[in-house]
Amino acid sequence: MAMKADEALKVQTFLRGKLGCKGIALKPRQDDITEESAEVTLDGEFIGVVFKDRDDGEVCYHLQWTIIEEDLEDFD
């Protein structure tokens, strides 16, 4: 079952506020059958995934941000 749209919107709003970037967007992944997650994009470019985690009755969200080595070359 994919992350619900309202959950993705709440996490999106949180990330935009904390990171000061309105270009961040979350979209629930329709092909996600094992974990509840959403794709994260920045100005339309895929940058990572947010995973929903439940442990001892608490819910948290983990952001996995992928940085490709070639992207770092611009910062040498």
Secondary structure in CASP SS format (residue, H / E / C, confidence):
PFRMAT SS
TARGET T0000
AUTHOR 0000-0000-0000
METHOD secondary structure of the structure
MODEL  1
M C 1.00
A C 1.00
M C 1.00
K C 1.00
A H 1.00
D H 1.00
E H 1.00
A H 1.00
L H 1.00
K H 1.00
V H 1.00
Q H 1.00
T H 1.00
F H 1.00
L H 1.00
R H 1.00
G H 1.00
K H 1.00
L H 1.00
G C 1.00
C C 1.00
K C 1.00
G C 1.00
I E 1.00
A E 1.00
L E 1.00
K E 1.00
P E 1.00
R C 1.00
Q C 1.00
D C 1.00
D C 1.00
I C 1.00
T C 1.00
E C 1.00
E C 1.00
S E 1.00
A E 1.00
E E 1.00
V E 1.00
T E 1.00
L E 1.00
D C 1.00
G C 1.00
E E 1.00
F E 1.00
I E 1.00
G E 1.00
V E 1.00
V E 1.00
F E 1.00
K E 1.00
D E 1.00
R E 1.00
D E 1.00
D C 1.00
G C 1.00
E E 1.00
V E 1.00
C E 1.00
Y E 1.00
H E 1.00
L E 1.00
Q E 1.00
W E 1.00
T C 1.00
I C 1.00
I C 1.00
E H 1.00
E H 1.00
D H 1.00
L H 1.00
E H 1.00
D H 1.00
F H 1.00
D C 1.00
END
